[in-house]
């Protein structure tokens, strides 16, 4: 899925959704996303750019069509 757009749901008290292009992944499921945006209530809220996500904070990863 490297090079594909994905949506990631993160752990937390609120529902945190991020959408971006998967640049790299390692054995611990740490992700590096490019052109990342935060999704709030189904709407794109803000642009975050390049983001590294720690694997143990990820709940769900899904492809974006």
C-alpha positions as YAML, in Angstrom:
chain: A
units: angstrom
residues:
- id: 1
  name: UNK
  ca: [0.00, 0.00, 0.00]
- id: 2
  name: UNK
  ca: [3.03, 2.31, -0.05]
- id: 3
  name: UNK
  ca: [2.21, 5.27, -2.27]
- id: 4
  name: UNK
  ca: [-1.54, 4.83, -1.71]
- id: 5
  name: UNK
  ca: [-3.90, 7.16, 0.15]
- id: 6
  name: UNK
  ca: [-5.01, 5.72, 3.49]
- id: 7
  name: UNK
  ca: [-7.20, 6.75, 6.42]
- id: 8
  name: UNK
  ca: [-5.97, 6.03, 9.95]
- id: 9
  name: UNK
  ca: [-8.07, 5.99, 13.13]
- id: 10
  name: UNK
  ca: [-6.03, 6.78, 16.24]
- id: 11
  name: UNK
  ca: [-6.57, 5.95, 19.92]
- id: 12
  name: UNK
  ca: [-7.78, 8.71, 22.20]
- id: 13
  name: UNK
  ca: [-10.75, 10.08, 24.09]
- id: 14
  name: UNK
  ca: [-12.05, 11.64, 20.87]
- id: 15
  name: UNK
  ca: [-12.18, 10.00, 17.47]
- id: 16
  name: UNK
  ca: [-9.01, 11.06, 15.64]
- id: 17
  name: UNK
  ca: [-8.94, 10.42, 11.90]
- id: 18
  name: UNK
  ca: [-6.03, 11.23, 9.62]
- id: 19
  name: UNK
  ca: [-5.83, 10.83, 5.87]
- id: 20
  name: UNK
  ca: [-2.63, 10.88, 3.84]
- id: 21
  name: UNK
  ca: [-0.30, 9.13, 1.43]
- id: 22
  name: UNK
  ca: [1.60, 6.21, 2.97]
- id: 23
  name: UNK
  ca: [5.32, 6.84, 2.50]
- id: 24
  name: UNK
  ca: [6.80, 4.09, 4.68]
- id: 25
  name: UNK
  ca: [6.00, 1.52, 7.39]
- id: 26
  name: UNK
  ca: [8.17, -0.61, 9.71]
- id: 27
  name: UNK
  ca: [7.82, -3.89, 11.65]
- id: 28
  name: UNK
  ca: [6.10, -2.08, 14.56]
- id: 29
  name: UNK
  ca: [3.47, -0.56, 12.22]
- id: 30
  name: UNK
  ca: [4.91, 2.93, 12.68]
- id: 31
  name: UNK
  ca: [3.71, 4.93, 9.67]
- id: 32
  name: UNK
  ca: [5.10, 7.91, 7.78]
- id: 33
  name: UNK
  ca: [2.33, 9.80, 5.96]
- id: 34
  name: UNK
  ca: [2.75, 12.64, 3.47]
- id: 35
  name: UNK
  ca: [0.18, 15.31, 2.56]
- id: 36
  name: UNK
  ca: [-1.72, 14.42, 5.74]
- id: 37
  name: UNK
  ca: [-5.01, 16.08, 6.68]
- id: 38
  name: UNK
  ca: [-7.06, 15.79, 9.86]
- id: 39
  name: UNK
  ca: [-10.69, 14.68, 9.43]
- id: 40
  name: UNK
  ca: [-13.25, 16.11, 11.89]
- id: 41
  name: UNK
  ca: [-16.95, 15.20, 11.57]
- id: 42
  name: UNK
  ca: [-16.32, 13.86, 8.06]
- id: 43
  name: UNK
  ca: [-14.81, 17.16, 6.87]
- id: 44
  name: UNK
  ca: [-11.17, 18.00, 6.18]
- id: 45
  name: UNK
  ca: [-10.21, 20.23, 9.13]
- id: 46
  name: UNK
  ca: [-6.54, 21.14, 8.67]
- id: 47
  name: UNK
  ca: [-3.45, 20.17, 6.74]
- id: 48
  name: UNK
  ca: [-0.63, 18.57, 8.75]
- id: 49
  name: UNK
  ca: [1.86, 17.77, 5.97]
- id: 50
  name: UNK
  ca: [4.42, 15.07, 6.84]
- id: 51
  name: UNK
  ca: [3.41, 13.00, 9.91]
- id: 52
  name: UNK
  ca: [4.94, 10.02, 11.71]
- id: 53
  name: UNK
  ca: [2.45, 7.86, 13.64]
- id: 54
  name: UNK
  ca: [3.47, 5.43, 16.35]
- id: 55
  name: UNK
  ca: [2.09, 1.96, 15.66]
- id: 56
  name: UNK
  ca: [0.73, 1.25, 19.14]
- id: 57
  name: UNK
  ca: [-1.61, 4.28, 18.88]
- id: 58
  name: UNK
  ca: [-3.31, 3.05, 15.69]
- id: 59
  name: UNK
  ca: [-6.74, 1.40, 15.85]
- id: 60
  name: UNK
  ca: [-7.62, 1.05, 12.16]
- id: 61
  name: UNK
  ca: [-6.02, 1.58, 8.74]
- id: 62
  name: UNK
  ca: [-8.18, 1.65, 5.60]
- id: 63
  name: UNK
  ca: [-7.60, 2.57, 1.96]
- id: 64
  name: UNK
  ca: [-9.19, 5.74, 0.57]
- id: 65
  name: UNK
  ca: [-10.95, 5.38, -2.76]
...
